[in-house]
Amino acid sequence: MTNENPQNPDAVAEEPELLVEERGRVLVLTMNRPAARNAMSMAMAHQIGDALQMLDDRPDLSVAVITGSGGTFCAGMDLKGFARGERPVVEGKGFAGLVRKPPAKPLIAAVEGYALAGGFEIVLACDLVVASSAAKFGLPEVKRGLTAAAGGLLRLQHRIPYHLAMELVLTGRMWPATDAAEVHLVNRVAEPGQALAVALELADEVAANAPLALAASKQVLVSSVDWPLDEKFDRQEEFVDPVRKSSDAKEGAAAFVEKRDPVWTGS
């Protein structure tokens, strides 16, 4: 690591708490507080929120992958920061800058090691999950006199069977990723150390498709859960009609006729 402080030649530049990398149409976010098992700080929450806003704002990006450094996904809220009165919450976006308002575009979790408490709630806010066979999930808040209020209590019973969700919440026990895969919370199980690589393969498969269509499809899937039955088709038009009229829709049809790969512009 190079020294970037000319006023103090003995100083070493601190690693950023969030590493952001672009891989074609894929944005990779790496939580980077390995000494704290990537526990969520206020600074990192704001950086994640900013990065995911960039994802949604840029037409050349289609999907994001979020992972953790040092062999751990995220151990939840930084309790040392909490003791100082800090809460890693971004206004309007919630814990970690995403659990209350995830990005409009698809988000994939790549999980190694532990995804606990708020770390598991980040996973639950993602659209696809890749996990190491050695990874473990858990909502241990009840063991600490707290509740899983960053989406765990709101989302888990919709991702897995109700009674299993209730058991995990009320016991706070660890839950192996292999068990999570059996009830389809995990899309793909990777060898230990390979979760990011497998998640990037999945991200590339997603990113090969039209970005506007991806975002609209996600939003209809997420939003339509509580739409009245007789309004569902009309209400989805808000999302799908702009896609139907887009340049990418014309490009998709032209590429099919011309037997070539489409070139998406996100417009």
Backbone as a ProteinNet text record, in pm:
[ID]
protein_1_A
[PRIMARY]
MTNENPQNPDAVAEEPELLVEERGRVLVLTMNRPAARNAMSMAMAHQIGDALQMLDDRPDLSVAVITGSGGTFCAGMDLKGFARGERPVVEGKGFAGLVRKPPAKPLIAAVEGYALAGGFEIVLACDLVVASSAAKFGLPEVKRGLTAAAGGLLRLQHRIPYHLAMELVLTGRMWPATDAAEVHLVNRVAEPGQALAVALELADEVAANAPLALAASKQVLVSSVDWPLDEKFDRQEEFVDPVRKSSDAKEGAAAFVEKRDPVWTGS
[TERTIARY]
84.8	0	88.4	56	139.5	96.3	190.7	162.3	111.6	-8	-66.5	-76.6	1.9	-1.4	137.3	165.8	301	338.1	237.3	267.5	313	285.9	327.7	380.5	510.3	566.7	552.8	524.8	509.2	365.3	274.3	133.2	107.3	14.7	-27	-172.8	-201.1	-337.4	-432.8	-545.5	-644	-718.4	-749.8	-831.1	-972.4	-1035.8	-1175.5	-1265.6	-1372.6	-1463	-1548.6	-1561.8	-1634	-1550.3	-1522.7	-1451.1	-1554.4	-1539	-1633.9	-1558.2	-1604.6	-1538.3	-1642.6	-1611	-1698.5	-1639.9	-1723.7	-1685.3	-1786.9	-1761.6	-1859.8	-1987.8	-2098.2	-2227.8	-2255.8	-2157.2	-2174	-2095.9	-2163.8	-2099.9	-2076.5	-1951.5	-1916.6	-1885.3	-1959.3	-1939.9	-1884.8	-1770.9	-1709.7	-1700.8	-1778	-1768	-1629.6	-1558.8	-1415.2	-1373.9	-1431.6	-1388.7	-1358.1	-1262.2	-1241.6	-1207.4	-1137.6	-1102.8	-1226.3	-1336	-1462.2	-1565.2	-1517.7	-1606.6	-1709.5	-1663.9	-1745.9	-1872.9	-1867.4	-1981.2	-2011.8	-2140.2	-2183.3	-2162.7	-2081.7	-2059.3	-2147.7	-2160.2	-2239.5	-2176.5	-2043.2	-1975.6	-1998.1	-1986.7	-2003.8	-2147.2	-2243.8	-2383.5	-2406.8	-2350.8	-2368.1	-2295.9	-2180.8	-2108.4	-2185.3	-2246.9	-2328.9	-2449.2	-2515.2	-2628.9	-2591.1	-2476.7	-2430.3	-2398.5	-2333.7	-2295.9	-2419.3	-2520.4	-2641.7	-2723.5	-2714.6	-2778.9	-2711.5	-2578.6	-2506.1	-2549	-2567.8	-2614.6	-2744.7	-2839.5	-2968.9	-2961.3	-2869.5	-2862.7	-2792.1	-2705.3	-2623.6	-2679.7	-2711.4	-2767.8	-2669	-2539.1	-2439.9	-2416	-2487.3	-2478.2	-2612.3	-2609.6	-2733.1	-2761.7	-2657.5	-2674.5	-2556.9	-2579.2	-2471.1	-2455.8	-2334	-2302.8	-2247	-2297.3	-2243.2	-2184.5	-2063.7	-1992.8	-1910.3	-1836.1	-1753.5	-1609.9	-1516.2	-1375.1	-1339	-1225.4	-1171.9	-1246.9	-1325.8	-1392.2	-1521	-1572.6	-1698.9	-1784.9	-1914.8	-2005.7	-2027.4	-2103	-2126.8	-2183	-2124.4	-2165.9	-2276.6	-2332.9	-2441.9	-2397	-2471.2	-2440	-2312.5	-2235.2	-2115.4	-2159.6	-2151.7	-2201	-2115.9	-1987.7	-1905.7	-1956.2	-1991.8	-2049	-2183.8	-2264.1	-2394.9	-2380.3	-2277.7	-2252.5	-2214.4	-2158.9	-2124.3	-2243.2	-2355.2	-2473.8	-2491.2	-2410.3	-2421.4	-2516.1	-2594.4	-2678	-2645.9	-2607.8	-2570	-2691.1	-2764.8	-2890.8	-2883.6	-2927	-2933.7	-3079.7	-3106.8	-3244.4	-3309.7	-3425.8	-3499.6	-3456.5	-3334.1	-3282.2	-3262.9	-3259.2	-3253.5	-3114.1	-3110.4	-2984.3	-2900	-2770.4	-2673.2	-2699.4	-2784.1	-2811.6	-2891.9	-2962.3	-3036.1	-3156	-3164.6	-3268.3	-3409.9	-3426	-3559.3	-3595.6	-3496.7	-3520	-3405.8	-3415.9	-3313.1	-3311.3	-3205.2	-3199.7	-3309	-3343.5	-3441.5	-3384.7	-3253.4	-3188.6	-3152.8	-3131.8	-3105.5	-2978.9	-2986.9	-2875.7	-2853.6	-2728.4	-2691.6	-2600.7	-2630.4	-2542.4	-2447.4	-2319.8	-2218.7	-2165	-2203.3	-2184.7	-2078.4	-1975.7	-1877.7	-1888.8	-1861.2	-1857.2	-1993	-1996.9	-2117.5	-2194.3	-2326.4	-2419.5	-2519.6	-2490.6	-2566.9	-2635.9	-2752.1	-2826.4	-2844.8	-2796.7	-2810.6	-2744.1	-2641	-2578.8	-2675.1	-2752.6	-2853.6	-2965.7	-2996.4	-3101.3	-3059.4	-2930.1	-2881.3	-2908.3	-2877.1	-2901.8	-3049	-3136.8	-3280.4	-3330.5	-3257	-3293.7	-3243	-3159.8	-3106.3	-3205.2	-3186.4	-3276.7	-3230.6	-3101.6	-3043.4	-2933.5	-2911.5	-2814.3	-2724.5	-2594.5	-2493.8	-2419.7	-2403.2	-2337.7	-2241.1	-2132.3	-2039.5	-2110.5	-2072.3	-2130.8	-2098.6	-1996.9	-1960	-2021.2	-2098.3	-2156.1	-2267.2	-2292.5	-2398.9	-2477.2	-2609.5	-2699.2	-2755	-2809.3	-2873.1	-2925.5	-3033.1	-3089.3	-3084.6	-2969.4	-2951.9	-2995.6	-3072.4	-3104.6	-3170.8	-3259.5	-3328.8	-3231	-3115.6	-3013.4	-2946.8	-2963.6	-2901.4	-3004.3	-3128.4	-3232.6	-3283.3	-3262.6	-3302.7	-3397	-3442.2	-3525.6	-3463.6	-3495.1	-3441.7	-3525.1	-3504.6	-3590.4	-3540.7	-3434.1	-3383.4	-3431.6	-3552.2	-3612.4	-3625.6	-3554.9	-3562.1	-3702	-3770	-3905	-4007.5	-3973.2	-4066.2	-4049.6	-3928.4	-3901.3	-3886.9	-3834	-3793.2	-3908.5	-4027.5	-4140.1	-4193.4	-4150.3	-4188.2	-4083.9	-3967.8	-3860.7	-3856.9	-3901.7	-3896.1	-4026.7	-4053.6	-4177	-4191.9	-4316.6	-4348.1	-4292.2	-4316.1	-4273.7	-4120.9	-4053.2	-3907.5	-3858.7	-3921.9	-3884.7	-3904.7	-4016.6	-4045.2	-3942	-3904.7	-3803	-3670.9	-3627.3	-3499.1	-3500.8	-3613.5	-3624.2	-3628.3	-3707.3	-3728.1	-3613.2	-3538.4	-3423.2	-3295.4	-3286.8	-3164.2	-3050.1	-3081.5	-2975.4	-2911.2	-2791.1	-2720.6	-2791.2	-2785.7	-2854.9	-2757.7	-2716.4	-2618.9	-2673.6	-2586.1	-2626.7	-2678.1	-2625.5	-2674.1	-2820.6	-2861.2	-3002.1	-3085.2	-3029.5	-3099.8	-3121.7	-3025.6	-3039.6	-3152.5	-3174.8	-3280	-3418.9	-3436.4	-3565.6	-3560	-3455.8	-3442.5	-3422.5	-3374.2	-3331	-3201	-3117.3	-2990.3	-3009.7	-2971.8	-2985	-2876.8	-2753.1	-2640.7	-2545.5	-2500.1	-2403.8	-2266.6	-2167.5	-2031.5	-1938.3	-1825.2	-1720.3	-1668.3	-1622.7	-1569	-1463.5	-1476.9	-1385.6	-1425.9	-1532.5	-1571.9	-1706.3	-1762.8	-1896.1	-1897.6	-1796.5	-1793.8	-1779.2	-1692.2	-1672.1	-1802.2	-1873.7	-2000	-2105.3	-2105.9	-2200.2	-2173.7	-2046.6	-2013.9	-2059	-2050.2	-2103.6	-2253.1	-2323.9	-2467.3	-2496.3	-2416.8	-2436.2	-2416.2	-2316.8	-2293.7	-2411.4	-2468.9	-2585.5	-2704	-2721.4	-2828	-2797.9	-2674.6	-2636.9	-2636.4	-2641.9	-2650.3	-2785.3	-2881.4	-3016.5	-3038.4	-3150.5	-3177.7	-3196	-3120.9	-3123.4	-3258.3	-3326.9	-3458.5	-3557.3	-3550.4	-3639.3	-3608.4	-3480.5	-3442.4	-3501.7	-3482.4	-3530.8	-3682.3	-3749.7	-3895.7	-3948.8	-3886.8	-3930.6	-3915.5	-3802.8	-3782.6	-3889.9	-3916.8	-4011.9	-4153	-4194.6	-4327.7	-4332.7	-4229.4	-4225.3	-4234.1	-4162.2	-4158.5	-4287.4	-4335.7	-4446.5	-4583.4	-4597.6	-4730.5	-4785.3	-4707.2	-4749.2	-4883.5	-4903.7	-5027.2	-5121.5	-5100.5	-5193.6	-5324.6	-5439.4	-5566.6	-5567.2	-5627	-5623.3	-5675.2	-5782.7	-5843.4	-5767.5	-5658.7	-5579.8	-5439.9	-5403.5	-5264	-5215.2	-5291.6	-5244.6	-5237	-5335.1	-5331.1	-5215	-5189.7	-5085.2	-4944.9	-4927.4	-4792.9	-4754.9	-4855.3	-4826.2	-4734.7	-4745.1	-4657	-4510	-4479.9	-4342	-4306.7	-4398.9	-4363.8	-4387	-4479	-4505.4	-4383.8	-4310.7	-4190.3	-4086.7	-4079.4	-3985.8	-4028.3	-4156.9	-4211.7	-4180.6	-4174.9	-4153.4	-4006.5	-3918.5	-3778.4	-3698.6	-3583.4	-3490	-3436	-3417	-3366.1	-3463.9	-3594.6	-3692.1	-3676.9	-3655.5	-3633	-3502.9	-3399.3	-3270.3	-3279.9	-3354.9	-3370.2	-3434.4	-3537.5	-3604.6	-3512.3	-3440.4	-3349.6	-3237.5	-3182.6	-3074	-3121.8	-3245.5	-3300.5	-3312.5	-3366.4	-3385.2	-3250.6	-3152.5	-3021.2	-2925.9	-2973.7	-2896	-2761.7	-2768.8	-2649.3	-2682.2	-2577	-2597.7	-2648.8	-2746.6	-2795.4	-2693.5	-2699.1	-2616.3	-2709.3	-2714.2	-2807.6	-2753.6	-2843.6	-2804.7	-2875.6	-2970.6	-3045.4	-3137.7	-3183.8	-3274	-3386.3
-118.5	0	123.5	220.5	339	445.1	528.3	640.5	757.4	808.9	919.9	1045.9	1052.7	1169.4	1231.5	1328.1	1385.4	1462.4	1506.5	1581	1489.9	1360.4	1263.3	1140.4	1137.7	1028.2	892.7	889.1	761	710.3	796.1	755.7	660.9	571	477.2	506.2	517	547.1	437	478.7	382.1	321.2	192.3	126.8	184.1	206.7	251.6	142.8	184.7	88.2	15.6	71.8	5.3	12.1	-103	-109.1	-118.3	-35.5	-30.6	-57.5	-156.1	-195.2	-214.8	-168.4	-189.9	-300.6	-398.2	-507	-510.9	-431.2	-420.2	-359.1	-429.5	-380.6	-419.6	-480.4	-528.6	-439.6	-394.7	-315.8	-406.9	-413.3	-500.5	-414.6	-438.1	-365.3	-463.2	-429.5	-515	-440.4	-487.5	-431.2	-464.3	-362.5	-378.5	-334.1	-402.4	-381.3	-519.2	-590.5	-730.4	-748.3	-650.9	-664	-663.4	-602.8	-597.8	-692.4	-790.8	-884.4	-808.5	-696.9	-613.1	-563.9	-545.8	-487.2	-350.2	-320.7	-201.5	-73.5	15.7	146.7	249.4	364.7	471.8	516	524.6	567	467.6	337	236.7	234.1	254.9	257.5	367.5	484.8	595.7	566.6	502.3	468.7	366.1	268.7	170.8	239.8	326.6	399	480.4	546.1	626.2	537.5	424.2	334.2	276.4	239.9	182.7	289.7	414.2	521.9	538.8	528.1	533.6	420.2	300.3	186.1	220.9	276.3	308.2	423.6	517.5	637.3	613.9	514.9	497.5	390.3	425.4	328.2	220	243.5	144.2	38	45	-56.4	-127.5	-260.2	-337.9	-408.9	-446.6	-531.2	-508.2	-529.5	-516.2	-644.7	-668.2	-777.2	-714.6	-756.8	-708.4	-825.6	-806.4	-913	-850.9	-934.4	-885.8	-934.3	-859.2	-897.7	-984.3	-1051.5	-1125.6	-1252	-1305.8	-1433.2	-1423.2	-1301.8	-1281.2	-1185.9	-1212.7	-1120.8	-996.5	-1008.4	-895.3	-947.7	-904.7	-950.5	-864.3	-773.3	-690.6	-550	-485	-347.1	-342.1	-237.5	-214.4	-173.3	-266	-238.8	-133.3	-122.6	-17.2	120	129.1	254.4	282.2	176	189.8	241.8	191.3	235.8	383.7	435	577.1	662.4	596.2	669.1	673.7	597.3	595.4	484.1	511.9	409.4	409.5	295.2	289.1	287.6	397.4	409.9	532.7	519.1	631	671.5	798.5	846.3	804.8	743.1	699.7	565.3	520.5	394.6	288.8	330.7	235.9	187.1	80.2	19.1	-17.1	8.7	-23.5	49.7	151.6	227.5	153.6	44.7	-32	-112.4	-149.7	-247.5	-191.5	-62.1	-2.8	26.4	65.6	96.2	38.7	-89.7	-149.6	-82.2	-101.9	-39.7	-93.2	-14.6	-59.7	-174.1	-173.8	-277.2	-397.6	-513.4	-635.1	-625.8	-688.7	-690.4	-834.5	-880.6	-1018	-1016.7	-1101.1	-1117.6	-1233.3	-1212.4	-1317.9	-1338.3	-1449.5	-1466.3	-1570.6	-1525.9	-1614.2	-1596	-1699.7	-1686.1	-1653.4	-1549.8	-1517.8	-1401.9	-1417.8	-1309.2	-1307.5	-1225.9	-1228.7	-1095.4	-1103.4	-983.6	-894.6	-769.7	-681.2	-735.3	-819	-881.6	-973.5	-1050.8	-1137.1	-1052.6	-940.3	-853.6	-787.8	-763.3	-719.1	-827.4	-951.1	-1063.6	-1070.2	-1054.6	-1062.7	-949.3	-838.5	-726.7	-744.7	-846.7	-874.2	-959.8	-961.8	-1033.9	-1175.6	-1198.1	-1329.9	-1350.8	-1476.3	-1506.3	-1621.8	-1597.7	-1702.5	-1714.2	-1835.5	-1852.4	-1968.3	-1953.8	-2063.4	-2173.6	-2296.9	-2409.6	-2402.4	-2323.2	-2307.9	-2183.8	-2105.4	-1982	-2012.3	-1916.1	-1929.7	-1798.9	-1814.3	-1701.3	-1702.2	-1589.3	-1587	-1449.9	-1449.5	-1327.1	-1340.8	-1313.9	-1336.4	-1219.6	-1125.2	-1003.5	-1032.5	-1134.9	-1161.9	-1201.3	-1253.4	-1289.2	-1164.8	-1050.5	-925.5	-825.7	-870.5	-779.2	-686.2	-722.9	-639.2	-716.5	-652.7	-718.6	-697.5	-785.5	-777.5	-677.1	-549.1	-443.1	-383.1	-440	-389.9	-477.7	-530.2	-608.5	-756.3	-806.5	-949	-994.2	-918.7	-954.6	-931.9	-849.5	-817	-906.4	-956.4	-1028	-1178.9	-1225.5	-1364.9	-1460.6	-1433	-1525.6	-1528.5	-1431.8	-1432.9	-1502.8	-1531.6	-1597.6	-1748.4	-1787.4	-1927.9	-1962.1	-2090.3	-2126.4	-2053.9	-2019.5	-1937.8	-1995.8	-2122.5	-2178.7	-2186.1	-2207.3	-2204.4	-2062.9	-1964.2	-1825.4	-1790.7	-1833.9	-1804.1	-1869.9	-1992.7	-2061.2	-1986.9	-1945.4	-1876	-1743.3	-1672	-1543.6	-1561.3	-1657.8	-1670.9	-1741.4	-1824.5	-1890	-1812.8	-1737.9	-1666	-1757.2	-1880.1	-1977.3	-1955.1	-2011.1	-2010.2	-2104.9	-2069.1	-2146	-2168.4	-2293	-2318.9	-2283.3	-2233.3	-2197.3	-2317.8	-2436.1	-2556	-2582.7	-2554.8	-2567.3	-2459.3	-2338.7	-2229.4	-2260.8	-2329.6	-2367.2	-2468.4	-2553.8	-2655.3	-2593.4	-2474.8	-2406.4	-2288.7	-2288.5	-2196.1	-2049.9	-2024.6	-1889	-1858	-1959.2	-1946.9	-2000.9	-1919.3	-1961.3	-2059.4	-2031.4	-2116.4	-2131.4	-2253.2	-2282.8	-2298.4	-2229.5	-2231.4	-2302.1	-2346	-2396.9	-2282.4	-2310	-2203.6	-2121	-1990.5	-1900.5	-1865.1	-1927.5	-1907.2	-1837.4	-1786.4	-1726.4	-1607.1	-1521.4	-1405.5	-1448	-1543.8	-1589.2	-1643.7	-1723.1	-1779.5	-1669.4	-1573.1	-1461.7	-1377.7	-1360.6	-1284.4	-1357.6	-1490.1	-1566.7	-1543.6	-1546.3	-1521.7	-1378	-1283.1	-1142.8	-1121.7	-1186.7	-1174.6	-1231.3	-1340.4	-1399.9	-1303	-1234.9	-1135.4	-1013.9	-964.8	-841.7	-855.7	-977	-996.7	-953.4	-933.6	-898.3	-747.3	-702.4	-559.1	-494.7	-388.5	-329.5	-271.6	-205	-151	-262.3	-369.3	-483.1	-551.6	-558.4	-617.7	-539.2	-408.5	-325	-327.7	-319.6	-321.2	-455.6	-563.3	-696.6	-711.9	-665.4	-671.1	-591.2	-470.3	-384.7	-442	-505.7	-567.7	-685.9	-769.3	-882.4	-836.5	-730.2	-681.3	-609.1	-523.5	-434.5	-500.3	-601.9	-657	-748.6	-776.1	-870.6	-833	-706	-664.7	-586.1	-592	-527.8	-605.8	-537.1	-608.4	-688.4	-805.8	-896.3	-830.5	-753.4	-694.8	-573.1	-534.2	-418	-455.1	-581.4	-620.7	-587.2	-624.8	-603.3	-455.4	-377.6	-233.8	-166.9	-208	-141.6	-176	-292.2	-323.7	-240	-181.1	-100.6	16.8	70.3	180.5	143	15.5	-32.2	-88	-161.9	-235.9	-157.2	-59.6	15.1	94	164.4	233.9	138.9	17.1	-81.3	-119.2	-141	-179.1	-74.2	52.4	163.3	204.5	132.9	174	138.9	205.7	173.2	32.1	-11.2	-146	-252.7	-227.2	-323.6	-338.4	-227.2	-231.7	-303.9	-276.2	-341.3	-491.7	-533.2	-676	-748.8	-687.6	-749.2	-752	-640.8	-634.2	-736.1	-750.2	-846.5	-989.1	-1018.1	-1152.2	-1180.4	-1083.3	-1100.9	-1114	-1034.8	-1033.3	-1138.7	-1218.2	-1328.1	-1280.5	-1178.3	-1123.4	-1093.3	-1065.1	-1025.3	-881.2	-852.5	-713.6	-623.5	-497.1	-395	-303.7	-320.6	-244.9	-107	-9.3	127.3	173.3	95.4	136.7	252.7	261.2	371.6	319.9
0	0	0	-81.7	-93.9	5.6	43	131.4	48.4	82.4	8.4	94.1	199.8	287.2	290.5	201.8	194.8	320.4	399.3	520.7	633.9	619.8	721.5	649.2	623.2	543.5	609.2	740.1	808.7	804.6	758.1	755.9	639.1	659.7	555.7	521.1	393.1	349.7	396.1	451.1	497.8	379.7	393.4	292.3	297	182.3	183.9	243	306	368.1	266.1	147.4	38.8	-87.1	-145.8	-273.3	-385.4	-486.3	-597.9	-726.9	-801.1	-925.6	-1034.5	-1154.1	-1268.8	-1355.9	-1387.4	-1477.3	-1590.5	-1694.2	-1800.8	-1746.6	-1761.4	-1715.3	-1570.1	-1504.4	-1367.1	-1270.9	-1165.2	-1060.5	-940.8	-892.7	-780.4	-658.1	-549.9	-424.6	-321.2	-261.9	-160.9	-28.5	69.2	203.7	257.8	304.3	327.6	467.5	567.1	706	765.7	708.3	748.2	895.3	955.6	1097.3	1185.8	1135.8	1209.7	1148.9	1070.2	999.8	915.4	858.7	770.7	837.7	970.7	1040.9	981.4	970.3	897.6	978.9	925.5	985.7	915.9	977.2	916.9	784.7	782.2	659.8	547.2	578.1	473.4	422.7	512.3	470.3	367.4	392.3	297.7	165.7	172.6	50	-33	33	-39.5	-103.7	-27.4	-82.4	-205	-200.4	-314.7	-434.8	-408.6	-518.3	-586.8	-508.3	-568	-639.3	-594.4	-669.1	-804.5	-805.5	-931.8	-1023.9	-967.7	-1046.6	-1118.3	-1044.4	-1103.9	-1202.7	-1179.3	-1262.6	-1395.6	-1401	-1521.7	-1614.4	-1737.7	-1831.1	-1875.2	-1852.8	-1894.1	-1787.5	-1675.3	-1570.6	-1558.1	-1545.1	-1544.8	-1414.1	-1340.4	-1222.8	-1129.5	-999.1	-902	-822	-777.2	-685.2	-559.4	-443.5	-316.7	-239.7	-188.3	-118.6	-5.4	65.8	175	160.4	217.1	211.2	331.2	322	435.5	472.8	380	407	485.8	505.1	574.7	492.8	488.6	418.6	504.4	613	702.3	833	943.6	1076.4	1136.1	1057	1105.2	1138	1224.3	1263.3	1346.5	1325	1406.1	1546.2	1642.6	1777.1	1849.6	1812.9	1872.4	1828.9	1700	1652.1	1715.2	1731.8	1795.6	1937.5	2008.5	2146	2150.4	2038.5	2030.4	1985.5	1961.5	1917.4	1767.8	1692	1546.2	1502	1399.9	1336.6	1187.6	1132.1	990.3	898.3	904.2	831	742.1	618.2	524.5	509.5	524.5	517.7	385.5	396.4	278.3	223.5	259.7	206.1	313.9	439.1	548.5	582	662.4	705.1	583.7	594.6	489.8	358.8	363	241.7	139.2	181.1	80.1	129.9	258.8	294.9	285.5	306.9	295.2	150.2	73	-68.3	-151	-185.8	-271.1	-408.2	-484.8	-617.1	-709.1	-809.1	-907.5	-991.5	-1010.3	-1090.2	-1003.3	-1063.8	-985.8	-901.8	-783.1	-688.4	-643.3	-653.2	-619.1	-497.1	-398.8	-282.9	-309.1	-281.7	-290	-148.8	-85.5	58.6	90	160.5	223.3	374.5	449.5	594.8	652.6	736.9	810.8	747.2	740.2	708	822.3	922.7	1046.8	1071.9	1138.4	1176.5	1053.5	1060.8	946.4	821.2	836.6	720.1	647.7	723.9	663.3	603.6	668.5	615.8	484.4	466.5	334.9	231.4	266.2	175	136.9	235.5	210	121.8	118.8	32.3	-110.4	-132.2	-265.7	-345.8	-477	-566	-595	-589.4	-613	-510	-471.5	-366.3	-409.7	-404.4	-422.7	-290.4	-241.1	-110.9	-113.9	-42.1	-19.3	58.2	32.8	105.9	254.6	291.7	432.1	496.3	420.1	472.9	572.6	658.9	758.6	768.2	779.3	796.3	938.4	980.7	1111.6	1147.9	1226.9	1283.2	1435	1496.1	1639.6	1727.6	1672.8	1748.2	1882.9	1887.5	2014.4	2124.6	2086.9	2185.6	2245.6	2178.4	2223.3	2273.5	2291.7	2337.7	2230.4	2103	1990.6	1899	1793.5	1692.2	1554.9	1463.7	1327.3	1247.8	1279	1226.6	1095.5	1037.4	909.3	793.9	810	702.1	731.1	832.9	862.6	898.4	983.9	1026	915.3	818.4	710.9	588.7	566.8	442.1	457.2	570.3	577.6	551.6	608.3	591.6	448.9	366.5	225.2	138.4	196.7	122.3	149.1	270.3	312.2	383.6	411.2	481.4	615.2	647	764.2	893	919.5	1047.4	1059.2	947.8	950.1	978.6	915.2	940.5	1087.8	1143.8	1284.1	1375.7	1345.2	1426.9	1423.5	1304.8	1292.7	1367	1361.8	1430	1581.2	1628.6	1773	1844.7	1774	1836.8	1814.5	1703.6	1670.4	1629.8	1592.3	1564.6	1427.7	1414.8	1287	1189.4	1062.4	958.2	842.7	818.1	711.6	572.8	488.1	352.2	275.2	304.6	235.2	269.1	394.6	431.7	363.2	354.5	287.2	139.9	79.1	-61.6	-81.6	18.2	6.5	-0.6	59.4	51.6	-46.5	-130.7	-243	-203.3	-82.1	-50.9	-124.3	-142.1	-214.3	-355.5	-454.6	-594.2	-636.4	-596.2	-635.3	-517.2	-493.9	-387.9	-451.2	-395.5	-448.2	-351.6	-402.9	-316	-229.6	-108.5	-24.1	-97.5	-88.1	-156.4	-297.9	-349.6	-488.9	-505.2	-395.9	-405.7	-501.1	-494.1	-582	-727.5	-754	-891.5	-950.4	-871.8	-920.3	-934.3	-841	-849.6	-974.2	-1009.3	-1129.8	-1255.3	-1254.6	-1367.5	-1381.4	-1269.3	-1270.6	-1314	-1264.1	-1301.2	-1450.6	-1507.7	-1651.7	-1730.8	-1680.5	-1746.7	-1743.9	-1630.2	-1618.2	-1706.4	-1699.9	-1769	-1920.2	-1971	-2116	-2170.3	-2081.8	-2123.4	-2118.6	-2171.9	-2185.3	-2048.5	-2018.4	-1883.9	-1843.4	-1934.7	-1899.7	-1869.2	-1947.8	-1925.3	-1792.5	-1756.3	-1627.9	-1512.2	-1513.9	-1403.7	-1393.8	-1508.8	-1507.2	-1459	-1503	-1459.7	-1309.5	-1255.2	-1110.5	-1038.1	-1085.9	-1015.5	-1016.3	-1125	-1128	-1032	-1031.9	-939.1	-793.9	-761.1	-623.4	-586	-675.2	-641.2	-649.6	-731.9	-761.4	-653.6	-550.5	-447.1	-385.8	-357.4	-291.4	-382.5	-514.6	-605.7	-609.2	-612.8	-629	-758.9	-755.6	-869.9	-997.2	-984.4	-1104.8	-1156.6	-1086	-1129	-1175.7	-1158.3	-1181.3	-1322.5	-1424.2	-1561.4	-1595.4	-1548.6	-1575.5	-1503	-1378.3	-1299.3	-1346.8	-1408.1	-1456.6	-1578.3	-1644.5	-1763.4	-1732.1	-1611.8	-1571.9	-1588.2	-1566.3	-1572.7	-1711.3	-1771.6	-1893.2	-2021	-2018.3	-2141.6	-2188.5	-2099.2	-2146.7	-2206.3	-2154.7	-2209.9	-2351	-2368.1	-2499	-2605.5	-2563.5	-2657	-2666.5	-2600.7	-2592.1	-2716.6	-2728.4	-2836.8	-2820.4	-2695.2	-2672.4	-2721	-2712.4	-2764.1	-2915.5	-2982.8	-3128.1	-3159.1	-3077.3	-3097.7	-3075.4	-2974.9	-2948.8	-3065	-3123	-3237.9	-3359.4	-3381.8	-3497	-3484	-3364	-3342.8	-3366.4	-3326	-3349.1	-3498.7	-3572.7	-3717.5	-3787.8	-3742.6	-3807.6	-3752.3	-3656.4	-3597.5	-3542.2	-3459	-3393.9	-3248.4	-3171.4	-3032.7	-3028.6	-2943.4	-2933.4	-2865.2	-2898	-2834.8	-2757	-2627.6	-2544.2	-2511.1	-2507.9	-2472.5	-2344.3	-2297.6	-2179	-2206.6	-2330.6	-2367.3	-2457.5
[MASK]
+++++++++++++++++++++++++++++++++++++++++++++++++++++++++++++++++++++++++++++++++++++++++++++++++++++++++++++++++++++++++++++++++++++++++++++++++++++++++++++++++++++++++++++++++++++++++++++++++++++++++++++++++++++++++++++++++++++++++++++++++++++++++++++++++++++++++++

